[in-house]
Amino acid sequence: MTFLEEIQRRRTFGIISHPDAGKTTLTEKLLLFGGAIKEAGAVKNNKIKKGATSDFMEIERQRGISVATSVLAFIYKDKKINILDTPGHKDFAEDTFRTLTAVDSVIVVIDVAKGVETQTEKLVEVCRMRKIPIIVFINKMDREGKDAFDLLDEVEQKLGLRVTPLSFPIGMGYDFQGIYNIWEKKINIYSADNKQTVSKGVEFDDINNPELDKIIGHQAAETLREELELVTEVYPAFNQQEYLDGDLQPVLFGSALNNFGVKELLDCFVDIAPTPQPKMSDSRMVDSKEEKMTAFVFKIHANMDPKHRDRLAFLKIVSGTFKRNANYLHVRNNKKMKFSSPNTFFAEKKQIVDESFPGDIVGLHDTGNFKIGDTLTEGELLNYKGIPAFSPEHFRYVNNADPLKSKQLHKGLDQLMDEGVAQLFTLDLNGRKVIGTVGALQYEVIQYRLEHEYGAKCSYENINIHKACWVQCDDESSEEFKEFKRVKQRYLAKDKRNQLVFLADSAFTIQMTQSKYPSVKLHFTSEYE
Ligand code: G4P
């Protein structure tokens, strides 16, 4: 197969949803179709169950499982599909945001009864900002849920999407009979006991064919005809380019648990989803078809075994062929590196791979060389953008609770921050360290891991901070900037990249600061235009 053919056959995507909408179940069914697993139940639930937020064993278990299910690859219809797993738990949202920098498209799963939930709103917003192509899958159609049109409205309004249904349900819950596949002009009849098999589907080019009444009953056939007419009137026709541009989002209905509508989703996905996309670097746009290898680290995972401190860095190949034992430039460190055992992920197995292509994810054993966002090239000095740090939601001072172990504490904190577990800010005034996280759970994770992996102990102390704002000022020698720094001295800190951050104690402070020092720009993410 040629290099270009390898690129053309790759589809790298993520599934996002609010916890419990059915992401794990859908992933598993997709793997079944790809022949990557033989039976349902093989993919472990990669989530921290409700109520288990302070159960460390559960956290550890989750960490272990998420290595195995971080990337799930399989072949379907000769296409190489890479699914990147995203943690559903909101306290790990930042992990998910970072993973979204490595996908070329996403599938959003929505529970028909619950509709659009908060976690989905946040994640879709990030996708929309980045113009990532989105397919929406409305799940659990076997249950009583919201009316299909109401749900489509909700998706449009709450998620800010422009939708077009590619399938439509015939009834719902107790009366659920199946779906009309608008994409393939077929009817799929649902039966509650076909969990592992796939219903073939009856071709129905002409929805007015009286045969339809015989299959689903006269009343249901009439309703379906009316609804499909309304669909054509109200929603724009599907246009692949608009979907690829992030301007139109196809919607499909089904029930992952019952394996219903999943094959249709996958067939539609391989037909329309994007091949590996170009990516912007700090110096230029890089096309996946370029021969020279470039790649970036979007995730780092610590080893489960505390005795082995090595980590696995997940690398997304953007262009060229990544080869085992070839020399690559680690741009940030300006250091040549080669990798003798890069891993690829196939279903749940890891194996050593000689060559990987754009769209692929490679796991590299790392002894502390990588940080999230690091770029590898064949020599070109470029860095991939788009892995910004977002302002954390929670802030606490971190103190050393065992003075004899201060070295271990610093090393541990350093490495955990490189992994992206949380963000560390060092106050300008007194050098005290503040840890910022997305969720309160991370503080427990950090404390536990510092103790078990680094032999260090820490304690926390409350600090009243509302948001971290990255500071930008075009003229740093201006009087205004100097005054800002003097007045706000107590609240200024440096992040891990040594960027200046203003730790504001309230939304009001941010507003006041902006109006008092208009030339000082405050950003809620570490990367800004
Ligand atoms: P998540 O990864 O998005 O958090 O969701 P997950 O797949 O774990 O699904 C959450 C629950 O919803 C599971 O039930 C799962 O069986 C159920 N589910 C998924 N798809 C469907 C569907 O199409 N129809 C119906 N009726 N249920 C569905 P659970 O009881 O929480 O877990 P389990 O004991 O079944 O594993």
Boltz pocket constraint, residues with backbone or C-beta under 6 A from the ligand:
constraints:
  - pocket:
      binder: B
      contacts: [[A, 17], [A, 18], [A, 19], [A, 20], [A, 21], [A, 22], [A, 23], [A, 24], [A, 25], [A, 26], [A, 45], [A, 47], [A, 88], [A, 139], [A, 140], [A, 141], [A, 142], [A, 143], [A, 254], [A, 255], [A, 256], [A, 257], [A, 258]]
      max_distance: 6.0
